[in-house]
Amino acid sequence: DALATAGQLETGEAVLVNAASSGVGVAALQLARLLGASPVIGVSTTSAKLEALARLGIAPDHGFVGDDPDLVDRLIDATGGRGVGVTVDSVGGPAWATNLASAALGGRIVSVGRVGGNDATVNLDEVARKRVSLVGVTFRTRDAAQASAVVAGFAAAGLAAIADGRLRPVVHRTYPLESAAAAQADLGTNQHVGKLVLEVS
């Protein structure tokens, strides 16, 4: 939904995935590649997380650490100077300036989460100059029919991609349901790559 519907991704456009090693990020990296994005760029909090993505075989074409002072220049260079067509952002406020500065003309920034905070200062002149769109995505305000349509849209191509291995769920760790508090604590350390899963038996 974030890439194809909200982001209107076109084949050959550059995609930037913030929080690339998160559960959403890992899925977005793979889906972007599956949908024909080029290059697929990931930003994470540490180089160790980017290395873990490489070991899993789902490394982005270009991976960068979020606190790199030259991040915007690196993102622009990674796109061959075009800028990013679609940004899938889970970080929120702290990433906004980088998202906007690295966006292509007509770029789309899709907000799927705000783990870093809700607030950002927005340079509206730059938004207008670049004709950038900010699109919010959530299931919380969708009715059952709308949510079902999104799921059906994914199922049409996504399930086949899972079956043939082009799309792989990445599970960092599995916990029994009675260890939900431990799972939540581990989530708070921000050391995982992929999903933390609770098992219900």
Phi, psi and omega in degrees: 000316182295320183276305189280316185271297181291318183276345180049044183299133175250147179307133178090353177282149176284139176239133173249128177245111173279154185054049189297336182267359177287171178301314177294318181297315179300317178294317182296321177303312183291317180295322179300315179296317180300326181273003174092017177293148177198122354278166172258121186243135178238140174239132179224176183280336182220155175292332179298322178292322177295322177295323178296321176299320179296318179297329179280353180080018180233032179296144173293163175299324177223131179235136182224156177267136189298334182267012176296121182296341179258022187302315182300314179299320180294321179295316179297316178299319182296335179266008183068026179088355182286326189093170185274128178285312181227126174252126174258109189246121174255355187275315180093220188314309183298338182264353188301312184299318178293317179303314182290316183296329183266355183289144173285166170301128182076014181294157178240128176251117184253116181270110180251353180190168181218052185296337179269351180135157185271338192258143176210152171270129187248125174275096185293332175298318180291322176301314181291316182301318182272351184056046182276141175251136172252123182237127176268142180230129174202155173267347188296331182254013178262143174280176185300321181294319179294316179297319179298322179295321178295314180298317179296322178298319177292316184301326183303320180242328186294319182295322176295322179292327175292316182298323182264006173088001178287339179230120185237124171295137180246116180251117180288315182200149178246140182233145169291155184304324181292350177258026181302323180295321178294320178297317179296320178296317179296322177301321181293341179282344179058038179252358186273159173235113184096206187264148165259129189241134172264130178267129176249119182248000000 
